[in-house]
Amino acid sequence: MYRILIADDEGLMLESLKASITGQYGSLCEIETAKSGRAVIEKTESFHPDIIFLDIQMPGINGIQAMKEIRKSNSTALFYIISAYDKFDYAKEAIDLGVERYLTKPISRKTVLATVEEAMRKVDHSRALRSSQLQIQEKLEIIVPVVEQSIITNLLFQTEMQDVGYYLQLLDISEKHGYIMIIQFGIEYENGRLVSPVRMGVQAQDFYPELRSLVKDAMSCIVGPVMSNRIVLLIPCAGESLSYEDRIHIVEDARKLAATLEEHLNARFRIGIGRVREMEDLQLSYREALRSLNDSKSHVIHIEDLQSGGVYTEEFPDETELRLFRFLEAGNTSAMLAELNVFFDWMVQHYPDDRGNICLKVLEYIIQAEKTAFDSGTVNYSFSDRKDYLETATSFTDYESLRRWFTEKMVTACDTIHDYRESKSNSVVKKAQSYIRENYSHDISLDDVSRAVNISPYYFSKIFKEESGENFIEYLTHVRVEKAKELLEKPDLSIKAISSMCGYSDPNYFSRLFKKQTDMTPREYRMRYQQ
């Protein structure tokens, strides 16, 4: 159904236009009329027309003035201006307001019907575009929460964060820093703590969509999944730290958010907030937010508001420690070694006379590193493997000897992780190359191959390029062209058939690509071979 509004102060003109349109299109159109500028404005507000035929010269409010007013509430209606005179000034102003066409009286029936048909096509296109946009928006409403939950999971709980940059780019997040806010919920408070977390964790699955919507209305953030009786928020931040005033503002916003959640949802809420960190170090901010909840009975608490008892002193290089083990888990030996030396230098500079605790810290790191290597499946373990570690660590008479032993053990653990990951990557790439060679004649994509090797497309693309020296498309093209060369040696096969056999449905595209790769067309290559 198309809603058409005809506005003209001449009754005969109104009836003529209406009769022409009704006679041709019948029940496809719902038509209303108006005889003045004021009437057409009022009619538009109730009728919401798709198409408006509007006379410029009407008593009182003229057509141009009426159109300006209508545009304030209706930005999609198509305007067709009609006038007894071809007035350039009016036409120019009408065009500036987005008029589709300027029609001069008298208007033939043929022109009227052609104009209506044109308008209907435009309305159909606009509706289809709007429907497509709504479908995309609907899909995004489904996809975005999944992407956000993946970001939270990767940043806080995964050692390999290969997909995070891609996900952040999808969400148009360019900030390099952020902080964690943990929303904790329960049935009721008991001595400042929330009780019945398990029961609430189950109920939270039901109210999660509404909670997410309320949180999004309150602040710009990434919302994680329900984890027991907690939901983690990541708030991107432009700066590397917060001023006192910023921190107070954040706490106040969190208090308002907690109050809003309790007003709309059948639960009680507490919020813990961590410090601003680099995106790669948000595990620290998460631990701080968690510590805020555990070490305080306040409904909303920022880590900076806690006393220092039970946490690292300010001078402890916790970020260095976090980076050291992140690089170790990634098998990045050189980066891990750099952080190790920074940390060892810090210990010696700050506690030069505390040899016992330095030895203990070295042992702690070595054991943690070897446990990490064991957990990743790179080394075996037996109970007596470390029987001489304590004696060795305490036997060194100088710190540089201790450093060398410390370095040796940590590098060994990191190298084994690196070698394992590299061999695993090589295995994945070889499996992918084999799949491509077996399926090059089909219409295969990056997603098809990454699914075949069971890793994400983004990570597959990254390791394939690193290990093979070329990206997926380049390798696929190389395989297809080499196969085409073999087939071109067979004179009984046509270029079109060879194109299809090599996975290209368009022979012209195949010929262009072949020439780009070999500097010869397929026909030229065949002629050279036959010579």
C-alpha positions in Angstrom: 0.0 0.0 0.0 1.3 3.5 -1.0 -0.1 6.5 0.9 -0.4 9.5 -1.4 -1.3 13.1 -0.4 -2.4 15.6 -3.1 -2.4 19.3 -2.1 -3.9 21.9 -4.4 -6.3 24.8 -4.0 -8.0 23.9 -7.2 -10.8 21.3 -6.6 -10.8 20.3 -10.3 -7.0 19.6 -10.2 -7.4 17.6 -7.0 -10.1 15.4 -8.4 -8.3 15.0 -11.8 -5.1 13.8 -10.1 -6.9 11.5 -7.7 -9.0 9.9 -10.5 -6.0 9.3 -12.7 -4.1 7.6 -10.0 -7.0 5.6 -8.6 -8.0 4.5 -12.1 -4.6 3.1 -12.8 -3.5 1.7 -9.5 -6.8 1.1 -7.6 -6.4 -0.5 -4.2 -2.6 -0.2 -4.3 -2.9 3.4 -3.2 -4.6 5.2 -0.3 -5.2 8.8 -1.3 -5.9 11.9 0.8 -6.3 15.5 -0.4 -5.9 19.0 1.0 -6.7 22.5 -0.3 -4.3 24.7 1.8 -0.9 24.8 3.2 -2.1 24.5 6.8 -4.4 21.6 5.9 -1.6 19.6 4.2 0.7 20.1 7.2 -2.1 18.8 9.6 -3.0 15.9 7.2 0.7 14.9 7.0 0.9 14.5 10.8 -2.0 12.0 10.9 -1.8 10.4 7.5 2.1 9.9 7.2 2.2 9.9 3.4 4.9 8.2 1.3 4.3 10.5 -1.7 3.2 14.1 -1.7 2.0 16.1 -4.7 2.2 19.7 -3.6 1.1 22.9 -5.3 3.4 25.9 -4.7 0.7 28.6 -4.9 -1.8 27.9 -2.2 -3.6 30.4 0.1 -2.0 31.2 3.4 1.0 28.9 3.9 2.5 28.3 0.4 3.9 25.0 -0.8 7.5 25.8 0.0 6.7 26.9 3.6 4.5 23.8 4.0 7.3 21.5 2.8 9.8 23.1 5.3 7.4 22.4 8.1 6.6 18.8 7.0 10.3 18.0 6.7 10.7 18.6 10.5 8.6 15.5 11.2 8.7 13.5 8.0 12.1 13.0 6.4 11.2 10.2 4.1 8.2 11.5 2.1 8.8 12.0 -1.6 7.8 15.5 -2.8 6.6 16.3 -6.3 6.0 20.1 -6.8 3.3 21.2 -9.1 2.7 24.8 -10.3 1.0 26.7 -13.1 4.2 28.6 -13.7 7.8 27.6 -14.3 9.3 29.8 -11.6 13.0 29.4 -11.2 13.4 30.8 -7.7 10.7 28.5 -6.4 12.2 25.5 -8.3 15.7 26.2 -6.9 14.4 26.4 -3.3 12.3 23.2 -3.8 15.3 21.4 -5.1 17.3 22.4 -2.0 14.6 20.9 0.1 15.0 17.5 -1.6 12.1 17.6 -4.1 12.0 14.7 -6.6 10.6 16.6 -9.5 9.1 20.0 -10.5 5.9 19.6 -12.6 4.4 22.4 -14.6 0.6 22.6 -15.1 -1.2 21.4 -17.2 0.0 17.9 -16.4 -1.0 15.1 -18.7 -2.4 11.8 -17.4 0.6 10.1 -18.9 3.0 12.3 -16.9 1.0 11.8 -13.7 1.1 8.0 -14.0 4.8 7.9 -15.0 5.6 10.1 -12.0 3.5 7.9 -9.6 5.2 4.8 -11.0 8.6 6.4 -10.5 7.6 7.4 -6.9 6.4 3.8 -6.1 9.7 2.4 -7.3 11.6 4.8 -5.0 9.3 4.0 -2.1 9.8 0.2 -2.7 13.6 0.8 -2.8 13.5 2.8 0.4 11.4 0.2 2.2 13.7 -2.6 1.0 16.7 -0.6 2.2 15.1 0.0 5.6 14.2 -3.6 5.9 17.8 -4.6 5.1 19.1 -2.1 7.7 16.7 -3.5 10.3 17.9 -7.1 9.5 21.5 -6.0 9.9 20.7 -4.2 13.1 18.8 -7.3 14.4 21.8 -9.5 13.6 24.2 -7.0 15.3 22.0 -7.1 18.4 22.7 -10.9 18.4 26.4 -10.8 17.4 27.6 -7.8 19.5 27.0 -9.4 22.9 28.8 -12.6 21.7 31.8 -10.5 20.5 31.9 -8.5 23.8 31.8 -11.7 25.8 34.6 -13.1 23.7 36.7 -10.0 24.4 36.2 -10.3 28.1 37.0 -14.0 28.1 40.2 -13.5 26.0 41.5 -10.5 27.9 41.0 -11.9 31.3 41.4 -15.6 31.1 43.3 -16.6 27.9 47.0 -16.6 27.4 46.8 -16.1 23.6 44.9 -12.9 22.7 45.1 -13.1 19.0 41.5 -12.3 18.4 41.1 -9.4 20.8 42.5 -6.7 18.4 40.2 -8.0 15.7 37.2 -7.9 18.0 38.0 -4.4 19.3 38.2 -3.2 15.7 34.8 -4.7 15.0 33.4 -2.7 17.9 35.2 0.4 16.7 37.2 0.7 20.0 40.5 2.4 19.5 41.5 3.1 23.2 44.6 1.3 24.4 43.7 1.4 28.1 40.7 0.5 30.2 39.6 -0.6 33.6 37.5 -3.5 34.9 34.2 -3.1 36.9 32.7 -6.2 38.4 29.0 -6.3 39.1 28.2 -8.8 41.8 24.6 -9.8 42.6 22.7 -11.8 45.3 19.4 -12.3 47.0 20.1 -10.1 50.0 22.9 -8.6 52.1 24.2 -10.4 55.2 26.9 -8.6 57.1 27.7 -6.5 54.1 28.0 -9.5 51.8 25.6 -10.8 49.1 24.1 -14.3 49.8 22.7 -17.1 47.6 25.2 -16.6 44.7 24.5 -20.0 43.1 20.8 -19.4 43.0 21.3 -15.9 41.6 23.7 -17.2 39.0 20.9 -19.3 37.6 18.4 -16.4 37.7 20.9 -14.0 36.1 20.6 -15.9 32.8 17.0 -14.7 32.7 17.6 -11.0 33.6 20.9 -10.7 31.8 19.4 -9.1 28.6 17.7 -6.4 30.7 20.8 -5.9 32.9 23.0 -5.5 29.9 20.6 -2.9 28.4 20.5 -0.9 31.7 24.3 -1.0 31.9 24.7 0.1 28.3 22.3 3.0 28.9 24.4 4.1 32.0 27.9 3.9 30.5 30.0 3.1 27.4 31.4 -0.3 28.1 31.9 -3.9 27.0 29.7 -6.4 28.9 31.0 -9.9 29.7 29.0 -13.1 30.3 27.4 -14.2 33.6 30.1 -16.0 35.7 28.6 -17.4 38.8 27.1 -14.3 40.5 29.2 -11.8 38.6 29.3 -9.9 35.4 32.5 -8.2 34.2 32.5 -4.9 32.5 35.4 -3.4 30.5 35.3 0.4 30.3 37.8 1.7 27.6 39.8 4.7 28.7 41.7 7.3 26.7 44.3 8.1 29.4 46.8 5.9 31.2 45.5 6.8 34.7 42.6 8.6 36.5 42.7 11.8 38.5 41.1 11.9 41.9 38.1 13.7 40.4 37.7 11.1 37.7 37.8 8.3 40.2 35.1 10.0 42.4 32.9 10.5 39.3 33.3 6.8 38.3 32.3 5.7 41.8 29.3 7.9 41.8 28.2 6.6 38.4 28.7 3.0 39.7 26.5 3.9 42.7 23.7 5.2 40.4 24.1 2.1 38.3 23.7 -0.2 41.3 20.6 1.7 42.4 19.1 1.5 38.9 19.7 -2.3 38.7 18.1 -2.8 42.1 15.1 -0.7 41.0 14.5 -2.8 37.9 15.7 -6.3 38.8 14.8 -8.6 41.6 18.3 -8.7 43.1 20.8 -6.8 45.2 24.1 -5.5 43.7 27.6 -4.6 44.6 30.3 -3.2 42.3 34.1 -3.4 42.5 36.4 -1.3 40.3 40.0 -1.8 39.3 42.7 0.6 38.2 43.3 1.7 34.6 45.6 -0.6 32.7 46.8 -1.3 29.2 44.4 -3.6 27.4 46.9 -6.5 27.5 47.2 -6.1 31.3 43.5 -6.0 32.2 43.9 -9.2 34.3 45.5 -6.9 36.9 42.5 -4.6 36.9 40.2 -7.6 37.1 42.1 -8.9 40.2 41.9 -5.5 41.7 38.2 -5.2 41.1 37.7 -8.7 42.6 39.9 -7.7 45.6 37.8 -4.6 46.1 34.7 -6.8 46.5 36.4 -9.3 48.8 38.2 -6.8 51.0 35.3 -4.4 51.6 31.7 -4.5 52.7 30.8 -1.4 50.7 28.2 -1.6 48.0 30.6 0.2 45.6 34.3 0.2 46.1 37.3 1.3 44.0 40.7 -0.4 44.6 42.3 3.0 45.3 39.9 3.4 48.3 41.2 0.2 50.0 44.0 0.2 52.6 47.2 -1.4 51.4 47.1 -4.3 53.8 46.8 -7.7 52.0 47.9 -6.4 48.6 51.2 -5.7 47.0 52.9 -2.5 48.1 52.9 0.3 45.5 56.5 -0.3 44.6 56.1 -3.9 43.6 56.4 -4.3 39.8 53.3 -6.3 39.4 52.8 -5.2 35.7 56.3 -6.5 35.0 55.5 -9.8 36.6 52.2 -10.1 34.6 54.0 -9.3 31.3 56.8 -11.8 32.1 54.4 -14.7 32.5 52.2 -13.6 29.6 55.3 -13.6 27.3 56.3 -17.0 28.8 52.9 -18.5 28.1 53.1 -17.2 24.5 56.6 -18.7 24.1 58.1 -15.3 23.4 61.6 -15.9 24.9 63.3 -12.6 24.1 60.4 -10.5 25.5 60.1 -12.8 28.5 63.9 -12.4 29.1 63.7 -8.7 29.0 61.0 -8.6 31.7 62.9 -11.1 33.7 66.0 -8.9 33.8 63.9 -5.8 34.7 62.4 -7.7 37.6 65.7 -9.2 38.8 67.3 -5.8 38.7 64.4 -4.4 40.8 64.8 -7.1 43.5 68.6 -6.4 43.7 68.2 -2.7 43.8 65.4 -2.6 46.4 66.5 -5.5 48.6 70.3 -6.0 48.1 70.7 -7.5 51.6 67.7 -9.8 51.4 69.3 -12.7 49.6 66.9 -15.3 51.1 63.7 -13.7 49.8 65.3 -13.0 46.4 66.2 -16.8 46.2 62.6 -17.6 47.2 61.2 -15.4 44.5 63.5 -16.9 41.9 62.4 -20.4 42.9 58.7 -19.3 42.9 59.0 -18.0 39.3 60.9 -21.1 38.1 58.4 -23.5 39.6 55.5 -21.4 38.1 57.2 -21.3 34.7 57.8 -25.1 34.7 54.2 -25.7 35.8 53.0 -23.5 32.9 55.1 -25.5 30.5 53.7 -28.7 32.0 50.1 -27.5 31.7 50.6 -26.6 28.1 51.6 -30.2 27.4 55.3 -29.4 26.5 57.1 -31.3 29.3 56.7 -34.3 31.5 57.0 -34.0 35.3 58.2 -36.2 38.1 58.0 -35.6 41.8 61.8 -35.5 42.2 62.7 -33.3 39.3 63.3 -30.3 41.5 65.1 -32.0 44.4 68.2 -29.9 44.1 66.6 -26.5 43.2 66.6 -25.1 46.8 70.2 -26.2 47.4 71.3 -24.7 44.1 69.5 -21.4 44.5 71.0 -20.8 48.0 74.5 -21.9 47.0 75.4 -18.9 44.8 77.7 -16.4 46.3 76.7 -13.5 44.0 73.6 -12.2 42.3 74.9 -12.5 38.8 75.4 -16.3 39.2 71.8 -16.5 40.6 70.6 -14.5 37.6 72.3 -16.8 35.1 70.7 -19.9 36.7 67.4 -18.1 36.9 67.6 -17.2 33.3 68.6 -20.7 32.2 65.6 -22.3 33.8 63.1 -19.7 32.6 64.5 -19.7 29.0 64.3 -23.5 29.0 60.6 -23.4 30.0 59.8 -20.7 27.5 61.7 -22.3 24.6 59.8 -25.6 25.1 56.5 -23.7 25.0 57.7 -21.9 21.9 58.8 -25.0 20.1 55.6 -26.8 20.9 53.5 -23.9 19.6 55.6 -23.6 16.5 55.4 -27.3 15.7 51.7 -27.1 16.3 51.4 -24.1 14.0 53.4 -25.9 11.4 51.1 -28.9 11.7 48.1 -26.7 11.2 49.6 -25.0 8.2 50.6 -28.2 6.6 47.1 -29.6 7.2 45.6 -26.5 5.6 47.9 -26.7 2.6 47.0 -30.3 2.1 43.3 -29.4 2.3 43.8 -26.6 -0.3 45.7 -28.9 -2.7 42.9 -31.5 -2.4 40.0 -29.0 -2.8 41.5 -26.3 -5.1 38.9 -27.1 -7.8 36.1 -26.1 -5.6 34.9 -22.7 -4.5 36.8 -22.8 -1.1 37.2 -19.8 1.2 39.3 -18.8 4.2 36.4 -19.8 6.5 36.3 -23.3 4.9 39.9 -24.0 5.4 40.0 -22.6 9.0 37.0 -24.7 9.8 38.9 -27.8 8.4 41.8 -27.2 10.7 39.5 -26.2 13.6 40.9 -22.7 14.5 39.4 -19.2 14.1 39.8 -17.5 10.6 41.6 -14.6 12.1 44.2 -16.7 13.9 44.5 -19.1 10.9 45.2 -16.2 8.6 47.9 -14.9 10.9 49.8 -18.2 11.4 49.4 -19.2 7.7 51.1 -16.0 6.6 53.8 -16.4 9.2 54.6 -20.0 8.4 54.1 -20.1 4.6 55.2 -16.6 3.7 52.0 -16.0 1.7 48.4 -15.4 2.6 45.6 -17.9 1.9 44.5 -16.3 -1.4 48.1 -16.2 -2.7 48.7 -19.8 -1.8 45.4 -21.0 -3.3 46.1 -19.0 -6.5 49.6 -20.4 -6.7 48.2 -24.0 -6.4 45.5 -23.4 -9.1 47.9 -21.8 -11.5 50.4 -24.6 -11.2 47.6 -27.1 -11.8 46.5 -25.1 -14.8 50.0 -25.2 -16.3 49.8 -29.0 -16.1 46.4 -29.1 -17.7 47.4 -26.7 -20.5 49.9 -29.3 -21.7 46.9 -31.5 -22.7 45.7 -30.1 -26.1 42.3 -31.9 -25.9 41.2 -29.7 -22.9 39.7 -26.3 -23.7 40.6 -23.2 -21.8 37.1 -23.0 -20.4 37.3 -26.6 -19.1 40.7 -26.0 -17.5 39.3 -22.8 -15.9 36.5 -24.8 -14.3 38.8 -27.6 -13.3 41.0 -25.1 -11.4 38.1 -23.6 -9.5 37.3 -20.6 -11.7 33.8 -20.3 -13.1 34.7 -17.3 -15.2 37.2 -18.1 -18.0 38.0 -14.4 -18.6 38.8 -13.9 -14.9 40.9 -17.1 -15.0 42.8 -15.8 -18.1 43.5 -12.4 -16.5 44.7 -14.0 -13.3 46.9 -16.5 -15.1 48.6 -13.8 -17.1 49.2 -11.7 -14.0 50.9 -14.7 -12.4 52.9 -15.9 -15.5 53.1 -12.9 -17.8 51.3 -15.1 -20.4 47.7 -15.8 -21.2 46.7 -19.5 -21.0 46.6 -19.7 -24.8 50.2 -18.2 -25.1 51.4 -20.6 -22.4 50.0 -23.6 -24.3 51.5 -22.4 -27.6 54.9 -22.0 -26.0 54.7 -25.5 -24.5 53.6 -27.1 -27.8 56.6 -25.5 -29.6 
